[in-house]
């Protein structure tokens, strides 16, 4: 097991900790690995079983730093995934970086394409408004605003959900 695999595994097992304490523990193990004269594999083996490490950390915090059992806010989870992705990009080779960036650009492109049906719906609503309300500018503006808000909500939801699923698959 290499350093990145170990740290990702540890991060997953310590997800019950508050973000600040989780990062402190990850930093501790990263420093141990980075500053050792042994190879990454040897240092990681010297830590022992992951279950024992987690148990020791649980005892250390004694429940004081545990997250509430509520599901994290979607935006907070998205933000955390972006931070982890930046670490993943930093530690990956050129081919892997290109693959990640290509996937993200493709996701942004697909999200932009979602705008097309909203343009058609807005234009259709404009034509109907012109027929029934004699081109009332206020009603046209409200209709356009409603369509834009719906698009923003849908596109953000699509982007975040798709990114999270993509990221989880990428981590595995």
Secondary structure, DSSP 8 states (H G I E B T S, - for coil): --HHHHHHHHHHHTTTB-HHHHHHHHHHHHHHHHT-SS-HHHHHHHH--HHHHHHHHHHHHTTSSB--SS---HHHHHHHHHHHHHHHHHTS-HHHHHHHHHHHHHHHHHHHHTHHHHHHHHHHHHHHHHHHHSS-HHHHHHHHHHHHHHHHHHHHHHHHHHHHHHHHHHH-
